[in-house]
Amino acid sequence: MRKTFREIDEGKGFKWEVEPDPDESALESWHRSILDTQITDLDIGDLCRAVRQDLYTPELLPVVVRELDKEVLVGFLDEAELLKGTSKLSEAIWAKNLLLTQKVLNILRRDKELIAAEPRAVEYVEYAQALERKLLGALNGK
């Protein structure tokens, strides 16, 4: 997807002010800093943060899946950060894109041993299992 957050916002009727508000939050400041970055070009830190904040999830999902496919334990602040954030997304998000849902399920199954071999395996396995339950729920609810 070649869209930017600004284009998505404007498509929903929201217009960003030209000048930043001096009282804007750190989240708003970060959002403003990446407004014109194409979603496909977001760095892993920005992608993890957007997923953690549940911002533009439907638009980000293909990029998230691509990154998890490359490295299931990818993160910026912490290893497996993207997996953790993704595991908290709702089943409804996954139900809207069953091809990506199946792809992530395949990634989790492919990388099961890799996830279990990590020093923080208990934590990472919990993320993977939580995500797998949601993916299966989305697939079974089709």
C-alpha positions as CSV (number, residue, x, y, z in Angstrom):
1,M,0.0,0.0,0.0
2,R,1.5,3.3,-1.1
3,K,-0.8,5.4,1.1
4,T,0.4,7.7,3.9
5,F,-1.3,8.4,7.2
6,R,-2.2,11.8,6.0
7,E,-4.0,10.4,3.0
8,I,-5.9,7.9,5.2
9,D,-6.9,10.7,7.6
10,E,-8.0,13.0,4.8
11,G,-10.0,10.1,3.4
12,K,-11.9,10.0,6.7
13,G,-12.5,13.7,6.6
14,F,-9.7,14.7,9.1
15,K,-7.4,17.6,8.1
16,W,-4.2,18.2,10.0
17,E,-3.3,21.7,10.9
18,V,-0.4,23.2,9.1
19,E,1.5,24.1,12.3
20,P,1.8,21.7,15.2
21,D,0.0,22.5,18.4
22,P,2.5,23.4,21.2
23,D,0.3,21.4,23.6
24,E,0.1,18.2,21.5
25,S,0.9,14.9,23.1
26,A,4.0,12.8,22.4
27,L,1.7,10.5,20.4
28,E,0.3,13.4,18.3
29,S,3.9,14.6,17.7
30,W,5.0,11.2,16.6
31,H,1.9,10.8,14.4
32,R,2.7,14.2,12.8
33,S,6.3,13.2,12.2
34,I,5.3,10.2,10.0
35,L,2.2,11.7,8.4
36,D,3.7,11.8,4.9
37,T,5.7,8.5,5.1
38,Q,4.3,5.8,2.9
39,I,3.0,2.9,5.0
40,T,5.2,0.5,3.1
41,D,8.2,2.7,4.1
42,L,7.6,2.9,7.8
43,D,10.5,1.7,9.9
44,I,10.0,-1.1,12.4
45,G,9.8,1.2,15.4
46,D,7.0,3.3,13.7
47,L,5.2,0.1,12.6
48,C,5.3,-1.4,16.1
49,R,4.1,1.8,17.7
50,A,1.2,2.1,15.2
51,V,0.2,-1.5,15.9
52,R,0.5,-0.9,19.7
53,Q,-1.8,2.2,19.4
54,D,-4.1,0.3,17.0
55,L,-3.8,3.0,14.4
56,Y,-4.7,2.3,10.8
57,T,-4.6,-1.4,11.5
58,P,-6.5,-2.5,8.3
59,E,-4.1,-0.5,6.2
60,L,-1.0,-1.7,8.1
61,L,-1.9,-5.4,8.2
62,P,-0.1,-6.3,4.9
63,V,3.1,-4.6,6.1
64,V,2.9,-6.2,9.5
65,V,2.5,-9.6,7.9
66,R,5.4,-9.0,5.6
67,E,7.6,-8.0,8.5
68,L,6.6,-11.0,10.6
69,D,7.2,-13.3,7.6
70,K,10.8,-11.9,7.4
71,E,11.4,-12.2,11.1
72,V,8.7,-13.3,13.5
73,L,10.5,-11.9,16.5
74,V,11.2,-8.5,15.0
75,G,11.0,-5.5,17.3
76,F,12.3,-2.0,18.0
77,L,12.2,-1.4,21.7
78,D,12.1,-5.1,22.5
79,E,12.4,-8.4,20.7
80,A,9.1,-9.8,19.5
81,E,7.5,-6.4,19.9
82,L,5.6,-6.7,16.7
83,L,4.3,-10.1,17.6
84,K,3.2,-8.9,21.0
85,G,1.3,-5.9,19.4
86,T,-0.2,-8.1,16.8
87,S,-1.4,-10.6,19.3
88,K,-3.5,-7.9,20.9
89,L,-5.4,-7.0,17.7
90,S,-9.0,-8.1,17.6
91,E,-10.2,-11.2,15.9
92,A,-12.5,-8.9,13.9
93,I,-9.5,-7.3,12.2
94,W,-8.3,-10.7,11.1
95,A,-11.8,-11.8,9.9
96,K,-11.7,-8.9,7.4
97,N,-8.7,-10.3,5.6
98,L,-8.6,-14.1,5.6
99,L,-5.7,-14.4,3.2
100,L,-3.4,-12.5,5.6
101,T,-5.0,-14.4,8.5
102,Q,-4.0,-17.7,7.0
103,K,-0.5,-16.3,6.1
104,V,0.2,-15.3,9.7
105,L,-1.1,-18.7,10.9
106,N,1.4,-20.3,8.6
107,I,4.2,-18.1,9.8
108,L,3.4,-19.0,13.5
109,R,3.4,-22.7,12.6
110,R,6.6,-22.4,10.6
111,D,8.4,-20.5,13.3
112,K,7.0,-22.4,16.3
113,E,10.4,-24.0,17.3
114,L,12.3,-20.7,16.7
115,I,9.9,-18.9,19.1
116,A,10.1,-21.7,21.7
117,A,14.0,-21.6,21.6
118,E,14.3,-18.0,22.7
119,P,15.4,-17.0,26.2
120,R,12.0,-15.4,26.8
121,A,10.2,-18.2,25.1
122,V,7.4,-18.4,27.7
123,E,6.4,-14.9,27.0
124,Y,6.8,-15.2,23.2
125,V,4.9,-18.4,23.1
126,E,2.0,-16.7,25.0
127,Y,1.9,-14.0,22.3
128,A,2.0,-16.6,19.5
129,Q,-0.7,-18.7,21.2
130,A,-3.0,-15.6,21.8
131,L,-2.6,-14.6,18.2
132,E,-3.2,-18.1,16.9
133,R,-6.5,-18.4,18.9
134,K,-7.7,-15.1,17.2
135,L,-6.6,-16.2,13.8
136,L,-8.3,-19.6,14.1
137,G,-11.4,-17.8,15.5
138,A,-11.4,-15.5,12.4
139,L,-11.0,-18.4,10.0
140,N,-13.6,-20.5,11.7
141,G,-16.1,-17.6,11.8
142,K,-15.9,-17.1,8.1
